[in-house]
Amino acid sequence: MLVATLLACAAAPTFAMTQCPVESVKPGWFVALGYGVLALAACLGFAAPVFTWRRTRDVRPSKRALWLLGACVVMLGVWLAGLMIWLGAFVLPC
């Protein structure tokens, strides 16, 4: 069972690449849109801690630290979501 699983993992990239044509040139607007999505995710992710920093100025330091920690988690989540959308919709499809 273990050998079959390892062989399936090794063969999976080959099967995934056989569905695509040999060469696929994407139009310039499509590439620009992809990088726009990536840049939007980066900007929105960076805005979450900045916005939280500004909105929690009058809060106790311990609560502010928790809010900022949560904002950093949100920032990383937005960055990861933007990266996954960029990869899934603009880079990896044929």
N, C-alpha and C positions, 0 to 999 in steps of 0.2 A: 504494500500500500504506500509506503514511504517513497519507494523508487518511482512508482507511477506518479505520485504527486510532484516529485522533483523533476521528472521528465516533462510533465504538463507545464510546470513553471518555466522550464527552459524553452519549450516549443511555443508558448503563448505569444511572445513578441513576433515570431515568424508568421504565425497565423494572422496577427493584427496587421502586419505590414503587407500581406498579400492582397488585402482589400483595396489598397490605395493604388492609383496609377503611378507609373514610374516617376514622372515629374509633374508637379502641380504648381503653376505660377498664379499667385493671388493678385488681384488688382490693388493698386496703390491705396485707394480709399478704404479698402477692407483692412489693410495693414495699419493704416492711420487710425481707423476706428478701434482696432485691437489695442494699440498703444494708448489711445484715449481712455479706454476702459481701465487699463492698467494704471494710468496716471490718476484717474478719478478715484480709484480705490486707494491709491497711496495718499492722496490729499485728504480724502474723507477719514482714512485711518489716522492720519497725523492730527486732524482737527479734533478728534475725540478727546485726547488728553489735554490739548490746549484749551478747549471749551470747558472741560471739567476744572482745570486749574483756575480759570477766570471766574467760574460760577461758585467755587467753594472757598473764596477768600475769607469769608466771615465764619467758617465752620471750624470747630476744634481740630487741632492737628491730627489726632488719631482718626477721626472720621474722614478728614481730608485725605489722609494716606490711603484709607480703604477705598474712597471714591476714585482716587488716582490709580490705584491698583486695578480696580474694575475697568477704568477707562483704558488702561494699557492692554487688558485682556480683550476688550472690544476692538482696540486698534489692531491687534494681531489677528483677530478674527476677520475683520474687514480686509486686511491685507491678504490673508489666506484665501478668502472668498474671491477677491479680485484676481488673484493669481490663478485660482482654479478656473474661473470664468474665462480668463485670457487664454490659458492653456487649452481648455476644452472646446472653446468656440472659435478661437482664432489661430492657434498654432497646430494642434494635433489633427483636426479633421482634414480630410482630403479636399 
